[in-house]
Amino acid sequence: MYEALTPVSEMLSRNLDMLSHQPLLVCGLLEDDLPGLLAEQGPAPRVFTTDFRYFQWLNARKGVKAEFGALPANEPAAGLLLLMPKAKAEAQYLLAACLPLLAPGAPVFIAGDNKGGVKAAPKLLAPWCDQINKVDSARRASLYQAELSRPAPAFAASDWVGRYPLAEENLTVCTLPGVFSADHLDAGTRLLLDNAGALHGRVLDFGCGAGVIGASLLTRNPGIELEQIDINALALEASRLTLTENGLQARVYPSDGLSEVQGRFDCIISNPPFHAGLKTFYSTTETLLREAKGYLRPGGSLLLVANAFLPYPELIEQSFGHCETLAANGRFKIYRAQT
Ligand SMILES: C[S@@+](CC[C@H](N)C(=O)[O-])C[C@H]1O[C@@H](n2cnc3c(N)ncnc32)[C@H](O)[C@@H]1O
């Protein structure tokens, strides 16, 4: 799935001498076997990823140490390579989380697609590095190199938590950088919540993001047994924070689609992902629509919000034999199918 090198890694592959002097802590937008390439050339890198699918893929490989979570393990690192993530706030978060693991003098590299914000590297590193050089540029990608000039302050998790109120439900939603709809409730999610009705039994919040759907359902239906899954560690952490902040309880765990989900549910509810990653070969939502029926109890329902133009009703019909449109506005539709 991640076998072919991205243009960023192709550019990095001609800089392996410089990158292999020390075992690097590698994090950010990892979409290929760059860690394997580094391991072939020099000391094996240590990879920290917030993407559960990538973590599982890398874990199955030999020779690279992979960590999944919202933070890297608190162990010293000899140097850092950040692959520029899509959101600048996430880059700032990853630097704040990783740089305290480095000693002054350690090398810091930032690489990325020129259109993906890598040009911000000098500004991002300026608080900690006095000299930042652009050392290569090819394939529409750039590599910046610096040296940590002074110790970075210890990571303070609370500095990174954003909050917004959900007035109708009297809830506070906690978010973290890069998490979907990090500073407001998505309009599609609002339409879904307004049409979810009363729920009972075991409920799965698929692709929970900051946990807003689950938290809202728990407040309205205190008897439900809620599970929240997401592929992204920062989303899972935000969901846990949202639960704690509002005195709610649920089981929150990583899953790539339904891969880690066990048993059957009375309801699977989702505002599912629709931006396929650059290197995603199948669509998570299409797989969900095909597989959901097998995870529902008799009489159980799949409840979904989607952009009105997406061809989901046909896929739901293929799987369930029917698809009900519960609500629609100019942009979104709410679909329901029952077993
Ligand atoms: C459109 S957002 C919805 C977030 C939240 N439920 C809301 O309504 O604000 C979709 C979520 O699906 C997650 N996601 C993407 N691919 C996934 C996968 N393969 N398995 C599980 N979750 C995934 C994303 O990380 C994101 O948090």
The ligand as an SDF file (V2000), in Angstrom:
LIG
                    3D

 27 29  0  0  0  0  0  0  0  0999 V2000
  -15.3700   13.9700    8.4550 C   0  0  0  0  0  0  0  0  0  0  0  0
  -14.4280   13.5550    9.8860 S   0  0  0  0  0  0  0  0  0  0  0  0
  -15.7060   13.4550   11.1290 C   0  0  0  0  0  0  0  0  0  0  0  0
  -15.2070   13.6890   12.5250 C   0  0  0  0  0  0  0  0  0  0  0  0
  -16.3120   13.7900   13.6010 C   0  0  0  0  0  0  0  0  0  0  0  0
  -17.0940   12.5840   13.6680 N   0  0  0  0  0  0  0  0  0  0  0  0
  -17.1980   14.9830   13.3290 C   0  0  0  0  0  0  0  0  0  0  0  0
  -18.3170   14.7840   12.8730 O   0  0  0  0  0  0  0  0  0  0  0  0
  -16.7560   16.1200   13.5710 O   0  0  0  0  0  0  0  0  0  0  0  0
  -13.9620   11.8840    9.5560 C   0  0  0  0  0  0  0  0  0  0  0  0
  -13.0390   11.2180   10.5670 C   0  0  0  0  0  0  0  0  0  0  0  0
  -12.7190    9.9010   10.0790 O   0  0  0  0  0  0  0  0  0  0  0  0
  -11.3920    9.5960   10.4270 C   0  0  0  0  0  0  0  0  0  0  0  0
  -10.8980    8.5470    9.5200 N   0  0  0  0  0  0  0  0  0  0  0  0
  -10.3160    8.6910    8.2960 C   0  0  0  0  0  0  0  0  0  0  0  0
   -9.9800    7.5050    7.7910 N   0  0  0  0  0  0  0  0  0  0  0  0
  -10.3500    6.5740    8.7070 C   0  0  0  0  0  0  0  0  0  0  0  0
  -10.2440    5.1590    8.7640 C   0  0  0  0  0  0  0  0  0  0  0  0
   -9.6810    4.4600    7.7740 N   0  0  0  0  0  0  0  0  0  0  0  0
  -10.7090    4.5190    9.8610 N   0  0  0  0  0  0  0  0  0  0  0  0
  -11.2670    5.2180   10.8820 C   0  0  0  0  0  0  0  0  0  0  0  0
  -11.3830    6.5690   10.8890 N   0  0  0  0  0  0  0  0  0  0  0  0
  -10.9290    7.2390    9.8150 C   0  0  0  0  0  0  0  0  0  0  0  0
  -10.6590   10.9210   10.3070 C   0  0  0  0  0  0  0  0  0  0  0  0
   -9.4680   10.9140   11.0730 O   0  0  0  0  0  0  0  0  0  0  0  0
  -11.7190   11.9050   10.8220 C   0  0  0  0  0  0  0  0  0  0  0  0
  -11.5550   12.1410   12.1990 O   0  0  0  0  0  0  0  0  0  0  0  0
  1  2  1  0
  2  3  1  0
  2 10  1  0
  3  4  1  0
  4  5  1  0
  5  6  1  0
  5  7  1  0
  7  8  2  0
  7  9  1  0
 10 11  1  0
 11 12  1  0
 11 26  1  0
 12 13  1  0
 13 14  1  0
 13 24  1  0
 14 15  1  0
 14 23  1  0
 15 16  2  0
 16 17  1  0
 17 18  1  0
 17 23  2  0
 18 19  1  0
 18 20  2  0
 20 21  1  0
 21 22  2  0
 22 23  1  0
 24 25  1  0
 24 26  1  0
 26 27  1  0
M  CHG  2   2   1   9  -1
M  END
$$$$
